[in-house]
Amino acid sequence: MGDYTWFHDVSWHASYAIYFFVIGICAGLAFLSYGSWLTPALRPLREKAAWGSLALLAIGGLLLIADLSQPLRFLNALNPFYLTFTSPLAWGALNIVALGIASVLYVLALRKGEGSEGDGQGRGKLLATITALLALGLPIYTGYDLTAHQSRPVWNTPIMPVLFVALAIASGTAVGSLLAGANEAARKVLHQYLLWSTAAVGVILVSILGTTNYGGSASELTFLILTTGTMGLIFVGIGILVGTAAPVALLLAPFGRQQTGLMLAAVLVLLGSAALRYALLMGPQHLQTLY
Amino acid sequence: MSEELRVSPIETRGVAGKKRYAMVVDTRRCIGCMACQVACKAEYDTPLGVNRTWVPYKVVGTYPVVKKQFLPRLCNHCDDPPCVRNCPVDATYKVEDGGFVLQRYERCIGCRSCMAACPYNARFMLPSHRTYTPITNVVDKCTFCFHRVTQNMVPACVQTCVGRSRVFGDINDPSSEVSYLVARNATQVLRPEEGTKPHVFYIGADRNQTEFGRDAYRKPEVMDLDRAAFRRHFNI
């Protein structure tokens, strides 16, 4: 007679990884829109990035609500009598609402022409700064959301929020690169952003893999889950090799400075960052289901 | 970690004037009859596919030197429960006098953060359709039979345990049976390294079951079908 093992469901399913992906791009685009106030070369992206960020925030918010098993109770997460500030999700809920308000005000300001250099510039720039700071909260809170779970290898590392910030910059810049099209000045700046943020993702992944492989038995087993089989194909194959190493190599090559090269790298980064988010979310839950 | 070490104000173990309920599971007395699992199901009408308590077993050794090891499992009603601090809406809370970790069903938004936080897989999502109760689509777990204990009864699983493997009581009371068992026997808790200070104590638990076994990654033939079905079902 074989063992009787009680299998458990994973807590967070793949839809949560889609949410991570969407709000990562949302935050990245908010950074780009803010960056356009500091770097004139990004000026053509200001409105596009702001609108894109707002649209993705709306989609992300709906995804998050739909992922709840009691979607209509999402307002509980904003009820001051219920809020528990020891939970990263409570901070996340407030962050999303605040970012939504700031993004709408920013987009309205841009529509009124306050995005142009001139009289209204001060207000537009101020709103861009606030939006970017609140957008920074999205990857930080999602990373911390995983970090706070003390029993999960990979998640419970202090570097997780940093990884999510790097992923947000990389994927936001990747979308920005696709939006920039033939604009050469913007392309040069985006090339640098994409190269360094993707390289940062690579460095963080290497450090996570190192600490996971040399951790306790749970960490070691999670390392095996993440690096072999189907999950290995997604994490190492698509996430690290195709989505991180290949774009860095491409961006370092002369071809990567051309429009086609940058766009190809951007697509690979988007593919890789989606795969990484999926693997980082699901892989560490896999082992727990068997405990 | 020392049992006396108290680092969080939420902890009530050893606090004078407060009850702190705990369970001792003597695995040497468990015969694997699963009566506890059935009693719990009957008490709460827990739906198919999910359990508040369950009794996994593992056959250890090589024939003819083999033994079936049981490890009854349930919510550990931790003194420093990660599920409580991870719940964004205070739907999960700890009863200060007694140490029960309970759930407010009407407040739960179903974000499953508590499920992710629990190192013991003690929490589960109730299905959308149930026969006798409208409580659906929220997270549920063992309550240490709060409704029974407050009426001076023991939990249903303890009441029904034929081998008296499960013993329940106030560990803050030095004259209780659980205090006696914990003081006089070598006990262990599950995953003490997580710092949750669980209050389900095991006597004679087998490390093949309390630790993450290599089997979690290795694929013994007997588990292949189950594992494949599970992965298909949850699409992982």
Interface residues (C-beta under 8 A of the other chain):
Chain A: M1 G2 D3 Y4 T5 W6 F7 H8 D9 V10 S11 W12 H13 A14 D67 L68 S69 Q70 R73 F74 N76 A77 N79 Y82 L83 T84 T86 S87 P88 L89 A90 G92 A93 D145 A148 H149 Q150 S151 R152 G216 S217 A218 L221 L224 I225 M282 Q285 H286 L287 Q288 T289 L290 Y291
Chain B: N51 W54 V55 P56 Y57 K58 V59 K68 R73 P82 R85 N86 C87 P88 V89 D90 A91 R107 C108 I109 G110 C111 R112 S113 M115 A116 A117 C118 P119 Y120 N121 F124 M125 N137 V138 R191 E193 E194 G195 E211 F212 R214 D215 A216 Y217 P220 V222 M223 D226 R227 F230 F234 N235 I236
